[in-house]
Structures are given as C-alpha cells and as structure tokens.
Amino acid sequence: MRADQFEAAPILGIDHISVPDESAVLCEGFDRLADDAKSAGVRIAFENTPFTHHVNTTQDAVAYVTEVGNPNGGLLLDIWHAYSGGTPYATLPALVPPEIVFGVALEDGLAKVVGTDLEDTFDTDFPAENGPFDVPGFINAVLFDQLGWPVGYRADVRRLRRLPVRDVLTRARGAALHCFDLAAQRRDADRSRSS
C-alpha cells in the first residue's frame, strides 16, 4: 500500500501524505516512512488524534515530530484535533515551530463528541464556518494565511456525502475563505483598538 501511494503521488500532484498516529506508533517507523517518502518526492505530515493512546494532543505531536527530527517528516496542524485535544489556539504560536508544519486542516464541528470517536471524526466535520471551533481565531493564532502553508478543507459530515463532490468542495472552499475574511477583520479591529 505504501509503494502504491508513493507511486501515485507524483502522478496526482500530491505534495504530502497525512498519516494518523495509529500508523506510526514508533519514532523509528515514522522516521523510515519519511525517508521512504522522500525517495518518492513527497513529505509525510503526521496527524495526531485526541482519542488515541499514543500522540493525542498538538503538544504531543510537536514533541513527537521534533524528537524524530526527520526533515521529510512534519506536522499536519488540524483545527479539529487542536480543539478536541484542548489546545488553546493562543498557545499555538509559541508551541508549534513553523518549520515543522507541512499543512493545515480547517473544518468546523460540534462542541461535544457524538457517537463513537470514529463516528465523530468522520460524521461531524463541517466546512469551516463560524461554529464552536472559532476558525477565524485559529487562523489568527497561527497566521498560516501569511506563512504560505498548504490548507486542506474537510467536510466529512454524512449529509454532505450525498451531494456532488464539486458542490461540497465549493461550499467548503467558500466557507474557509469567509473565515479568512473574518480573521482579517478581527486583526484590523484589534489594530484599530490598539492605535
């Protein structure tokens, strides 16, 4: 499966492959995976999940990726995992070294887990809107719109799976861009208040 993904990556124009922490329990395994990916021309972005035993907070993920220290292995900074793992967005600038971030995932969801952890992960991710995840606040905390990191928009909720892919992508992109606008408005308002 790994070889198939590495073979497909350059054909599909993929820059990085995201892996959950269940797939990389040991640092050596993640290090080897990052090395293997380099030969295929892609990077490996580690994605922590709050409901696992291994690396469940953003703080843990930063420590894990930093400990491995492979320049081809970095972090996928996901708002869902930061929110669900209890990481305050205001702590992210000091916590996350920009050079280890390979991508950012934006979405919104529910304040409390619904169903099993797996169901909550796949069925309650909404396009980035103005819900409990405070997407504009996350954007402003990490300022990734100014750092040039690749941004992914997630929308895994069941009701959206029934729609044509183009409609879901258009809605997710529009909602995320709206959040970028809201983030910029907040920054402007903060600058005006401090002047």
Residue frames as qw, qx, qy, qz and C-alpha x, y, z in Angstrom:
[[0.000, 0.886, 0.463, 0.000, 0.00, 0.00, 0.00],
 [0.320, -0.773, 0.109, 0.537, 2.85, 2.37, 0.86],
 [0.388, -0.137, 0.604, 0.683, 4.54, 1.72, -2.50],
 [0.208, 0.618, 0.681, 0.333, 1.23, 2.32, -4.34],
 [0.115, -0.933, -0.272, 0.207, 0.74, 5.67, -2.61],
 [0.355, -0.627, 0.323, 0.614, 4.30, 6.79, -3.35],
 [0.366, 0.136, 0.700, 0.598, 3.90, 5.75, -6.98],
 [0.104, 0.752, 0.614, 0.215, 0.60, 7.63, -7.30],
 [0.272, -0.762, -0.211, 0.549, 1.75, 10.81, -5.51],
 [0.190, -0.378, 0.352, 0.835, 3.75, 12.43, -8.36],
 [0.077, 0.328, 0.777, 0.532, 1.11, 11.42, -10.91],
 [0.175, -0.772, -0.608, -0.053, -1.64, 13.06, -8.85],
 [0.173, 0.662, -0.084, 0.725, 0.49, 16.09, -7.96],
 [0.676, -0.691, -0.254, -0.036, 0.42, 15.33, -4.23],
 [0.151, 0.774, -0.407, 0.462, 2.83, 17.34, -2.07],
 [0.113, -0.353, 0.795, -0.480, 2.46, 15.41, 1.20],
 [0.610, -0.250, -0.713, -0.238, 0.67, 12.37, 2.65],
 [0.412, -0.513, 0.358, -0.662, -1.08, 12.67, 6.01],
 [0.586, -0.050, -0.807, 0.051, -0.86, 9.73, 8.42],
 [0.617, -0.672, -0.027, -0.408, -2.73, 9.27, 11.70],
 [0.172, -0.661, 0.678, -0.271, -0.71, 8.31, 14.76],
 [0.899, -0.089, 0.377, -0.203, -2.04, 4.73, 14.75],
 [0.861, 0.494, -0.049, 0.113, 0.13, 4.17, 11.66],
 [0.467, 0.595, -0.410, 0.509, 3.30, 5.47, 13.29],
 [0.737, -0.652, -0.176, -0.037, 3.47, 4.16, 16.84],
 [0.757, -0.391, 0.081, 0.517, 7.26, 4.15, 16.99],
 [0.008, 0.875, -0.203, -0.440, 9.57, 7.02, 16.17],
 [0.336, -0.319, 0.753, 0.467, 11.73, 4.69, 14.09],
 [0.420, 0.464, 0.765, 0.151, 8.72, 3.75, 11.99],
 [0.211, 0.925, 0.231, -0.215, 7.87, 7.37, 11.30],
 [0.194, -0.730, 0.463, 0.464, 11.50, 8.13, 10.51],
 [0.400, -0.031, 0.827, 0.395, 11.67, 5.24, 7.99],
 [0.361, 0.697, 0.620, -0.001, 8.33, 6.28, 6.49],
 [0.077, 0.931, -0.029, -0.354, 9.60, 9.84, 5.99],
 [0.269, -0.511, 0.664, 0.475, 12.79, 8.53, 4.38],
 [0.422, 0.262, 0.830, 0.255, 10.83, 6.23, 2.05],
 [0.282, 0.842, 0.430, -0.161, 8.52, 9.10, 1.11],
 [0.095, -0.794, 0.288, 0.527, 11.45, 11.32, 0.22],
 [0.313, -0.180, 0.789, 0.497, 12.52, 8.88, -2.48],
 [0.268, 0.563, 0.757, 0.196, 9.02, 9.23, -3.95],
 [0.158, 0.318, 0.183, 0.917, 9.20, 13.03, -3.87],
 [0.440, -0.688, -0.336, -0.469, 6.61, 13.57, -1.11],
 [0.014, 0.367, -0.623, 0.690, 6.73, 14.51, 2.54],
 [0.452, -0.400, -0.797, 0.021, 4.92, 12.85, 5.45],
 [0.227, -0.456, 0.167, -0.844, 2.68, 15.06, 7.58],
 [0.248, -0.166, -0.892, 0.340, 1.88, 13.48, 10.97],
 [0.427, -0.443, -0.202, -0.762, -1.71, 13.98, 12.13],
 [0.016, 0.045, -0.841, 0.539, -2.41, 13.38, 15.81],
 [0.485, -0.445, -0.548, -0.516, -5.84, 12.28, 17.04],
 [0.288, -0.510, 0.411, -0.699, -7.14, 13.23, 20.50],
 [0.860, -0.230, 0.127, -0.439, -8.76, 9.86, 21.17],
 [0.858, 0.247, -0.432, 0.130, -5.69, 7.62, 20.84],
 [0.787, -0.575, -0.046, 0.221, -3.18, 6.44, 23.42],
 [0.774, 0.108, 0.075, 0.620, -0.04, 7.41, 21.56],
 [0.247, -0.057, 0.049, 0.966, 0.15, 11.04, 20.48],
 [0.020, 0.656, 0.751, 0.075, -3.17, 12.66, 21.23],
 [0.049, -0.901, -0.215, 0.374, -2.56, 16.40, 21.70],
 [0.490, 0.844, -0.074, 0.205, -0.99, 19.02, 19.50],
 [0.286, -0.821, 0.485, -0.096, 1.71, 19.41, 22.17],
 [0.790, -0.200, 0.574, 0.077, 2.45, 15.66, 21.97],
 [0.770, 0.560, 0.259, 0.162, 2.53, 15.79, 18.16],
 [0.199, 0.929, -0.276, 0.148, 5.02, 18.67, 18.16],
 [0.482, -0.634, 0.603, -0.047, 7.23, 16.77, 20.61],
 [0.860, 0.098, 0.498, 0.058, 6.93, 13.57, 18.55],
 [0.660, 0.721, 0.087, 0.192, 7.81, 15.16, 15.20],
 [0.003, -0.908, 0.387, -0.163, 10.62, 17.14, 16.82],
 [0.673, -0.460, 0.579, -0.012, 12.01, 14.02, 18.52],
 [0.859, 0.314, 0.363, 0.177, 12.04, 12.09, 15.24],
 [0.206, -0.750, 0.272, 0.567, 13.77, 15.07, 13.64],
 [0.537, 0.195, 0.656, 0.493, 13.43, 13.88, 10.06],
 [0.066, 0.369, -0.110, -0.921, 13.25, 16.95, 7.76],
 [0.291, -0.057, -0.705, -0.645, 10.90, 14.99, 5.48],
 [0.360, -0.486, -0.795, 0.041, 8.51, 14.29, 8.38],
 [0.034, -0.220, 0.175, -0.959, 6.41, 17.14, 9.72],
 [0.133, 0.337, 0.741, -0.565, 3.07, 18.01, 11.24],
 [0.126, -0.500, -0.586, -0.625, -0.43, 18.44, 9.86],
 [0.026, 0.099, 0.489, -0.866, -1.88, 21.14, 12.12],
 [0.237, -0.426, -0.762, -0.428, -5.58, 20.28, 12.27],
 [0.279, -0.363, 0.180, -0.870, -8.05, 22.61, 13.99],
 [0.814, -0.298, -0.318, -0.385, -10.34, 19.67, 14.87],
 [0.799, -0.087, -0.485, 0.345, -7.55, 17.92, 16.76],
 [0.207, 0.256, -0.356, 0.874, -6.41, 21.12, 18.49],
 [0.499, -0.364, -0.006, -0.787, -9.99, 21.87, 19.59],
 [0.885, -0.238, -0.318, -0.243, -10.84, 18.31, 20.59],
 [0.753, 0.025, -0.459, 0.471, -7.49, 17.85, 22.34],
 [0.429, -0.841, -0.274, 0.182, -7.99, 21.00, 24.43],
 [0.568, -0.065, 0.083, 0.816, -5.13, 23.00, 22.94],
 [0.082, 0.858, 0.256, -0.437, -5.93, 26.73, 23.23],
 [0.635, 0.670, 0.189, 0.335, -5.31, 28.42, 19.90],
 [0.060, -0.973, 0.187, -0.126, -3.47, 31.28, 21.61],
 [0.651, -0.566, 0.479, 0.163, -0.74, 28.82, 22.66],
 [0.875, 0.374, 0.261, 0.162, -0.04, 27.64, 19.10],
 [0.395, 0.870, -0.223, 0.193, 2.44, 30.36, 18.03],
 [0.245, -0.724, 0.614, -0.198, 4.77, 29.52, 20.93],
 [0.804, -0.156, 0.552, -0.156, 4.08, 25.79, 20.77],
 [0.839, 0.375, 0.376, 0.122, 4.44, 24.96, 17.07],
 [0.298, -0.502, 0.425, 0.692, 7.68, 25.75, 15.23],
 [0.586, 0.618, -0.012, -0.525, 6.60, 26.91, 11.75],
 [0.238, 0.550, -0.738, -0.310, 9.30, 24.84, 10.04],
 [0.189, -0.044, 0.978, -0.070, 7.71, 21.53, 11.11],
 [0.542, 0.465, 0.464, -0.523, 4.25, 22.37, 9.76],
 [0.230, -0.028, 0.779, 0.583, 3.63, 20.75, 6.37],
 [0.211, -0.386, -0.610, -0.659, -0.05, 21.62, 6.12],
 [0.232, 0.052, 0.505, -0.830, -3.13, 22.87, 7.93],
 [0.141, -0.380, -0.862, -0.304, -6.64, 21.38, 8.01],
 [0.256, -0.014, 0.220, -0.941, -9.65, 23.63, 8.50],
 [0.360, -0.386, -0.770, -0.358, -13.11, 22.46, 9.38],
 [0.384, -0.342, 0.335, -0.790, -15.75, 23.02, 11.99],
 [0.424, -0.129, -0.896, -0.025, -17.65, 20.53, 14.07],
 [0.581, -0.665, -0.349, -0.314, -19.61, 20.04, 17.24],
 [0.191, -0.737, 0.451, -0.465, -18.56, 21.09, 20.73],
 [0.622, -0.334, 0.655, -0.270, -19.08, 17.57, 22.13],
 [0.014, 0.207, -0.933, -0.295, -18.33, 14.12, 20.75],
 [0.758, 0.150, 0.098, -0.627, -21.32, 12.46, 19.07],
 [0.959, 0.190, -0.174, -0.120, -21.33, 8.67, 18.83],
 [0.883, -0.218, 0.076, 0.408, -18.05, 6.78, 18.85],
 [0.285, -0.679, 0.275, 0.618, -14.77, 8.62, 18.36],
 [0.338, 0.017, 0.719, 0.608, -14.57, 7.26, 14.81],
 [0.152, 0.713, 0.657, 0.191, -18.14, 8.34, 14.00],
 [0.148, -0.903, -0.147, 0.375, -17.46, 11.78, 15.46],
 [0.361, -0.449, 0.464, 0.673, -14.30, 12.09, 13.36],
 [0.206, 0.108, 0.753, 0.615, -15.99, 11.16, 10.09],
 [0.015, -0.619, -0.742, -0.257, -19.55, 12.36, 10.57],
 [0.193, -0.884, -0.358, 0.230, -19.36, 15.75, 12.31],
 [0.389, -0.287, 0.233, 0.844, -16.68, 17.65, 10.38],
 [0.351, 0.836, 0.406, -0.114, -18.44, 20.58, 8.75],
 [0.512, 0.580, 0.071, 0.630, -17.00, 23.06, 6.30],
 [0.385, -0.164, -0.330, 0.846, -15.09, 25.79, 8.14],
 [0.133, -0.752, -0.427, -0.484, -17.79, 28.16, 9.27],
 [0.067, -0.546, 0.334, -0.765, -18.40, 30.21, 12.39],
 [0.802, -0.396, -0.397, -0.209, -19.10, 27.44, 14.91],
 [0.709, -0.702, 0.054, 0.022, -17.56, 26.31, 18.18],
 [0.846, 0.004, 0.068, 0.528, -14.12, 25.76, 16.66],
 [0.075, -0.929, 0.031, 0.361, -13.65, 29.53, 16.08],
 [0.801, 0.324, 0.260, 0.432, -11.92, 29.09, 12.74],
 [0.252, 0.880, -0.046, 0.401, -11.07, 32.83, 12.40],
 [0.505, -0.801, 0.304, -0.107, -9.43, 32.69, 15.84],
 [0.882, -0.129, 0.361, 0.273, -7.38, 29.65, 14.78],
 [0.619, 0.642, 0.149, 0.428, -6.32, 31.42, 11.57],
 [0.015, -0.923, 0.165, -0.347, -5.19, 34.46, 13.53],
 [0.733, -0.612, 0.295, 0.030, -3.38, 32.38, 16.15],
 [0.790, -0.122, 0.439, 0.410, -1.14, 30.66, 13.65],
 [0.192, 0.792, -0.190, -0.548, -1.25, 33.29, 10.88],
 [0.606, -0.034, 0.713, 0.350, -0.80, 30.49, 8.37],
 [0.503, 0.787, 0.357, 0.032, -2.51, 32.57, 5.72],
 [0.102, 0.954, -0.272, -0.074, 0.65, 34.68, 5.81],
 [0.466, -0.546, 0.680, 0.149, 3.12, 31.79, 6.13],
 [0.491, 0.469, -0.551, -0.485, 2.09, 30.01, 2.95],
 [0.316, -0.124, 0.933, -0.121, 1.30, 26.55, 4.35],
 [0.308, -0.147, -0.761, -0.552, -0.96, 24.33, 2.25],
 [0.436, -0.014, 0.473, -0.766, -4.52, 24.37, 3.57],
 [0.173, -0.182, -0.930, -0.270, -6.95, 21.46, 3.42],
 [0.493, -0.127, 0.122, -0.852, -10.69, 21.89, 3.84],
 [0.064, -0.061, -0.994, 0.057, -12.50, 18.99, 5.43],
 [0.594, -0.017, 0.073, -0.801, -16.20, 18.25, 5.24],
 [0.151, 0.111, -0.981, -0.049, -16.86, 14.66, 6.26],
 [0.457, 0.115, 0.547, -0.692, -20.41, 15.00, 7.53],
 [0.396, 0.224, 0.885, 0.096, -22.85, 12.39, 6.17],
 [0.399, 0.756, 0.422, -0.302, -25.35, 14.82, 4.70],
 [0.154, 0.796, -0.351, -0.469, -22.65, 16.36, 2.53],
 [0.335, -0.240, 0.862, 0.296, -21.58, 12.97, 1.16],
 [0.497, 0.516, 0.695, -0.058, -24.86, 12.80, -0.73],
 [0.282, 0.885, 0.006, -0.371, -24.03, 15.96, -2.70],
 [0.786, 0.552, -0.055, 0.274, -21.90, 16.09, -5.84],
 [0.729, -0.244, -0.091, 0.633, -18.18, 16.43, -5.00],
 [0.291, 0.408, 0.143, 0.854, -17.94, 19.77, -6.81],
 [0.363, -0.753, -0.252, -0.488, -20.74, 21.21, -4.64],
 [0.767, -0.579, -0.174, 0.214, -19.09, 20.03, -1.41],
 [0.651, -0.026, 0.026, 0.758, -15.70, 21.40, -2.44],
 [0.087, 0.579, 0.213, 0.782, -17.22, 24.73, -3.50],
 [0.529, -0.767, -0.229, -0.283, -19.06, 25.05, -0.21],
 [0.796, -0.431, -0.112, 0.409, -16.01, 24.08, 1.87],
 [0.518, 0.186, 0.089, 0.830, -13.77, 26.49, -0.01],
 [0.103, -0.683, -0.242, -0.682, -16.30, 29.33, 0.25],
 [0.653, -0.724, -0.212, -0.069, -16.77, 28.79, 3.98],
 [0.758, -0.264, -0.045, 0.595, -12.99, 28.70, 4.56],
 [0.339, 0.375, 0.149, 0.850, -12.44, 31.88, 2.54],
 [0.347, -0.776, -0.256, -0.460, -15.20, 33.54, 4.54],
 [0.756, -0.594, -0.144, 0.234, -13.31, 32.58, 7.73],
 [0.612, 0.052, 0.053, 0.788, -10.12, 34.12, 6.31],
 [0.008, 0.628, 0.219, 0.747, -12.08, 37.33, 5.72],
 [0.593, -0.750, -0.223, -0.191, -13.44, 37.24, 9.29],
 [0.786, -0.325, -0.093, 0.519, -9.92, 36.66, 10.62],
 [0.406, 0.296, 0.110, 0.858, -8.62, 39.68, 8.69],
 [0.258, -0.737, -0.246, -0.574, -11.49, 41.81, 10.00],
 [0.732, -0.643, -0.192, 0.117, -10.62, 40.79, 13.58],
 [0.685, -0.091, -0.006, 0.723, -6.95, 41.67, 13.03],
 [0.154, 0.516, 0.194, 0.820, -7.95, 45.06, 11.60],
 [0.485, -0.761, -0.256, -0.348, -10.29, 45.71, 14.54],
 [0.783, -0.477, -0.148, 0.372, -7.57, 44.75, 17.02],
 [0.525, 0.149, 0.068, 0.835, -5.10, 47.10, 15.31],
 [0.092, -0.664, -0.242, -0.701, -7.65, 49.95, 15.42],
 [0.645, -0.721, -0.235, -0.096, -8.29, 49.40, 19.13],
 [0.764, -0.359, -0.048, 0.533, -4.57, 49.38, 19.94],
 [0.419, 0.433, 0.141, 0.786, -3.87, 52.58, 17.93]]
